[in-house]
Amino acid sequence: MAKKVIVDLMIDGGKASAGAALGGTLGPLKMNLGQVVSDINKKTEVFKGMKVPVKLEVDPETKTYTMTIGTPPISQLISKEIGIDKGSGEPNVNKAGVIAFEQVIKVAKMKYDSFLVKDLKAATKNVIGSCRSMGVLVEGKEAAEVMKELEQGMYDNLLKSEKTEISDLEKKTRLLALGKELDSKMKTVAKQKAEAKAAAEAAATAAAAAGAAPAAVGATPAATKAPAPGKK
């Protein structure tokens, strides 16, 4: 059995081409480069705008291959999708942002191959779970509430169509406004915490200085060593 050929690539999502990286390796194996490129682009189209690691394991005898798509952590994908730097450190108190269910589907499709799930609906549950830990609202609601709605079939039509973009302008505007409001609150809370921390540190420094001052003012001079008996 011939040894499998490993090809590691870094491509722009959905924009692979039969260039030197692929052609130089797979060309001599008489692979169908057009089909390989098409398969890669189909698998990575949801990562448009991002660099994606792709690994191909090729059997030179049968011309078959397996493809592994590397993906960023789910929290990073959610953050990029809704335009936040990171999740909330206090998800039950402060909310970091809001995501539409269409965007949940998009992230679920990005991570689908790395989830041990049977269908897209199960994959969206993983994404919603991450939203809860990050303090991200889904459809403007708590993640737990949306999870219940998902079980009740409220999002079945969106799942069936695999819709990944928000077409409802009113909904898009509403979620965008809510996202800005949540972002403003997060920044206000962060500023207040930073100010409180600075004030506490300043108070601690002042207290330490005040405690050291009396010792310096009332310090007792060092005792003079008494002369030895018989010596002046």
Secondary structure, DSSP 8 states (H G I E B T S, - for coil): ----EEEEEEEETT---SSHHHHHHHGGGT--HHHHHHHHHHHHGGGTTSEEEEEEEE-TTT--EEEEE----HHHHHHHHHT-SS--SSTTTS--EEE-HHHHHHHHHHHGGGS--SSHHHHHHHHHHHHHHHTEEETTB-HHHHHHHHHTTTTHHHHHHT--S---HHHHHHHHHHHHHHHHHHHHHHHHHHHHHHHHHHHHHHHHHHHHHHHHHT----------TT--
